[in-house]
Amino acid sequence: MRSLSTKLLLAFLGLSLMGVGLASVLARWTTVQEFDRLVLEQAHNNFLNEVTVYYQTHGSWVGVSEYFHQKSQSLQMPPRPGDPGNLRPPPQNVGAAPRQAPVPFILIDQNGYVVHAVPPYRPGEYMSANKLAQGTPIKIGSQVVGTMLATGSAPPLSEQEQQYLDRTNQALLVSALATATIALLLSIVVARTLTKPMRELTRAIRAMAQGKLGVAVAVRSRDEIGELTSAFNQMSADLARANQLRRQMTADIAHDLRTPLSVIGGYVESLSDGVLEPNPARFDVMRQQVEHLQHLVEDLRTLSLADAGELKLNRQRIAPQTLLEQTASMFEHQAAQKQIMLRVEAEPGLPEIAVDEMRMTQVLGNLVGNALRYTPNGGHITLAAKRHAQKIILSVVDNGAGIAPDVLPHIFERFYRADTSRQGESESGLGLAIAKSLVEAHGGALTATSEGVGRGSTFSLDLGLA
Ligand code: ADP
């Protein structure tokens, strides 16, 4: 039995059959019990009426036993025409048909002696007061003339009553069968509904295994299976995106390597062929291209180390303000050239943070370098530090070009450059990706916000306290 739907089907069916069976047995048992009680109650009332009428007619219990004896005999034989039947006309039974079988009651006179008996009691047997207390007194007016006592068991059922019980049993059986059929149908529907998304998921996973990334499965419910399907869809989309990024990155690396290599290759060929004369300017161009290549290779190495979690950090305690001032001093000259006001604003008394000073300066330097590039002349850039709960937040705020909302989610991606016209310049499009990896290696987070194009950008570094 390998299929989950078969297992579910059998489990549902087994459970519902058990429920139906139990309910039927209980219903039948209660019906029989109630029926017996009702029959006994009726027989009790009939007997009480009959003996009361007997006593009223005869003034004593003499002959009562014979009366019942004859009555039961005449009931067992079909009455002949003209046969008077009983010695006396049968006493009227209140609200019930006469019973075909001897009634299970005994009659005791005022003195405690049995005057009409059914086994195991014998006529003339003396009944103790205790026993009498269990019976029903027979009263004529206010005078107690005897006691009737049930012998315990209900009288056997009449043919009519037996038929009624049989019909009830049949109805129970039919309803049990109908319920079991409905349960079977429902089980099939439930089992199929539950397993359908799983079958779809399995198909989608197999398709992924064969290299078809980005497949999505329809989410049909909000339950755990629906959540599983959503999680799968998310994973599938992420994988497809990661794969797309990987391809893009390979293409970008190839592109970024090709430009400087072809420049260097062209110069080397022309110089060796004597087409070009070697001069310092030409060597300088080649040196720049080699530096660009070295830079790119170093960036890729840093990223791959960070990806593998193997980036070695040489953490040392340093005041946030010192870190910001060191970074600002590196860019003072460039800022002055663009008449950009570069300032440091650190909350006083901030605790020290434990960071790799060189790596953190690289991160901040990257952010300030970008800010200088995207801020027009006369703008301003602020390096700030403040405390928020158990974190120190360093930020680089500029009032430059800003970042469009559709660009913002992508700026930390590798090789992402919003301005594609700048491709091939010294910027690799890896700067923010590396900065983010370095901050995350420190256990922090790097985020960017911008009010929109032309309204400046803010890059924030959340770092835990040392
Ligand atoms: P690049 O080497 O091209 O600068 P980065 O990873 O450093 O690559 O930045 C990615 C992109 O983020 C940039 O192309 C630019 O569009 C955007 N960006 C980064 N910093 C800023 C900033 N301060 N203001 C506006 N845009 C920015």
Residues whose N, C-alpha, C, O or C-beta is under 5 A from the ligand:
A	BS01	ADP	N370 A371 Y374 A401 G402 I403 I411 Y416 R417 A418 D419 E427 S428 G429 L430 G431 L432 A433 S457
